Amino acid sequence: MNRELVNVVPARRDDLMAIMGLERSGFREVEQWSERSWQGELLGEGRTVLIARSYHPVGVIALQTVDHTADLHRLVVSPQHRRSRVATQLVRAGVETVRHLGARSVILEVSYTNEPAIALYQRLGFEQLAARENYYGPGQHALILKLWDTSVPVTVTEEEEE
Ligand SMILES: CC(C)(COP(=O)(O)OP(=O)(O)OC[C@H]1O[C@@H](n2cnc3c(N)ncnc32)[C@H](O)[C@@H]1OP(=O)(O)O)[C@@H](O)C(=O)NCCC(=O)NCCS
């Protein structure tokens, strides 16, 4: 495992263009969020948007906290920086932030074909809560995953914590 050292910091409004670059690098055109959607994440109530910086932004996570639950809306890491624990660091920092905002659990939806994301989330302690048929369109099913307890540290391995 090659762990990349990044700074995970709150996103600023002027990160929008960099976030759109990450968005385009991570999702097929039909799946991409618009600038307007990302502006909603950056400005909306109860939102947490964190950027992983390694000089330039290399990853971003967006969550929304409502009462005791947070929704993980989006996570993307630039293709050149994947498998270096960047997403792990973003999820860990995101969970820590929403815990401070009062969230006791985190839920998310992921396409049942998105094997990298499912592997990541399960490795970080998310469990399958439900499956939603045709959630993203005909034949495009989603899994609903849940991290039950935000007070338990999000880790990949004990070795990684050293
Ligand atoms: C899913 C995604 C965010 C993972 O980012 P990442 O920085 O590469 O993930 P990490 O390096 O932190 O991975 C941690 C662990 O997750 C699992 N994992 C991550 N990517 C994987 C892959 N492609 N295949 C299998 N397991 C994977 C592994 O267990 C990995 O540990 P390892 O590298 O020691 O085996 C990234 O692939 C991505 O941006 N994909 C496109 C956007 C997307 O699908 N986002 C999620 C839905 S919103």
The ligand as a Tripos MOL2 file, in Angstrom:
@<TRIPOS>MOLECULE
LIG
   48    50     1     0     0
SMALL
NO_CHARGES

@<TRIPOS>ATOM
      1 C1        -14.0960    4.7890   -5.1030 C.3       1 LIG1
      2 C2        -12.9140    5.7710   -4.9960 C.3       1 LIG1
      3 C3        -13.3890    7.0580   -4.3240 C.3       1 LIG1
      4 C4        -11.8040    5.0990   -4.1370 C.3       1 LIG1
      5 O1        -10.7610    6.0680   -3.9350 O.3       1 LIG1
      6 P1         -9.2590    5.6280   -3.5180 P.3       1 LIG1
      7 O2         -8.5670    6.8490   -3.0100 O.co2     1 LIG1
      8 O3         -8.6350    4.8960   -4.6360 O.co2     1 LIG1
      9 O4         -9.5310    4.6070   -2.3060 O.3       1 LIG1
     10 P2         -8.4710    4.1550   -1.1790 P.3       1 LIG1
     11 O5         -7.0860    4.1700   -1.7450 O.co2     1 LIG1
     12 O6         -8.7000    4.9400    0.0600 O.co2     1 LIG1
     13 O7         -8.9250    2.6180   -0.9710 O.3       1 LIG1
     14 C5         -8.9900    2.0010    0.3180 C.3       1 LIG1
     15 C6         -9.4500    0.5620    0.1530 C.3       1 LIG1
     16 O8        -10.7170    0.5030   -0.5530 O.3       1 LIG1
     17 C7        -10.7430   -0.6440   -1.4280 C.3       1 LIG1
     18 N1        -10.6950   -0.2120   -2.8520 N.ar      1 LIG1
     19 C8        -10.5420    1.0560   -3.3300 C.ar      1 LIG1
     20 N2        -10.5400    1.0390   -4.6880 N.ar      1 LIG1
     21 C9        -10.6790   -0.2620   -5.0650 C.ar      1 LIG1
     22 C10       -10.7330   -0.9130   -6.3350 C.ar      1 LIG1
     23 N3        -10.6140   -0.2270   -7.4920 N.pl3     1 LIG1
     24 N4        -10.8920   -2.2600   -6.3460 N.ar      1 LIG1
     25 C11       -10.9940   -2.9690   -5.2000 C.ar      1 LIG1
     26 N5        -10.9290   -2.4160   -3.9560 N.ar      1 LIG1
     27 C12       -10.7830   -1.0710   -3.8960 C.ar      1 LIG1
     28 C13        -9.4620   -1.4180   -1.1210 C.3       1 LIG1
     29 O9         -9.7490   -2.2580   -0.0360 O.3       1 LIG1
     30 C14        -8.5230   -0.2780   -0.7020 C.3       1 LIG1
     31 O10        -7.4250   -0.7100    0.0810 O.3       1 LIG1
     32 P3         -6.0960   -1.3190   -0.6750 P.3       1 LIG1
     33 O11        -5.6970   -0.3160   -1.7360 O.co2     1 LIG1
     34 O12        -5.0980   -1.4560    0.4460 O.co2     1 LIG1
     35 O13        -6.5270   -2.6410   -1.2660 O.co2     1 LIG1
     36 C15       -12.3120    6.0890   -6.4070 C.3       1 LIG1
     37 O14       -12.0940    4.8600   -7.0960 O.3       1 LIG1
     38 C16       -13.1610    7.0080   -7.2630 C.2       1 LIG1
     39 O15       -13.0270    8.2330   -7.1850 O.2       1 LIG1
     40 N6        -14.0400    6.4130   -8.1180 N.am      1 LIG1
     41 C17       -14.8770    7.2060   -9.0380 C.3       1 LIG1
     42 C18       -15.9650    7.9740   -8.2960 C.3       1 LIG1
     43 C19       -16.8570    7.0640   -7.4670 C.2       1 LIG1
     44 O16       -17.2630    5.9900   -7.8900 O.2       1 LIG1
     45 N7        -17.1770    7.5290   -6.2390 N.am      1 LIG1
     46 C20       -17.9860    6.7770   -5.2770 C.3       1 LIG1
     47 C21       -19.4370    6.8950   -5.4990 C.3       1 LIG1
     48 S1        -20.0530    8.5260   -5.0640 S.3       1 LIG1
@<TRIPOS>BOND
     1     1     2 1
     2     2     3 1
     3     2     4 1
     4     2    36 1
     5     4     5 1
     6     5     6 1
     7     6     7 2
     8     6     8 1
     9     6     9 1
    10     9    10 1
    11    10    11 2
    12    10    12 1
    13    10    13 1
    14    13    14 1
    15    14    15 1
    16    15    16 1
    17    15    30 1
    18    16    17 1
    19    17    18 1
    20    17    28 1
    21    18    19 ar
    22    18    27 ar
    23    19    20 ar
    24    20    21 ar
    25    21    22 ar
    26    21    27 ar
    27    22    23 1
    28    22    24 ar
    29    24    25 ar
    30    25    26 ar
    31    26    27 ar
    32    28    29 1
    33    28    30 1
    34    30    31 1
    35    31    32 1
    36    32    33 2
    37    32    34 1
    38    32    35 1
    39    36    37 1
    40    36    38 1
    41    38    39 2
    42    38    40 1
    43    40    41 1
    44    41    42 1
    45    42    43 1
    46    43    44 2
    47    43    45 1
    48    45    46 1
    49    46    47 1
    50    47    48 1
@<TRIPOS>SUBSTRUCTURE
     1 LIG1         1 GROUP 0 **** ****
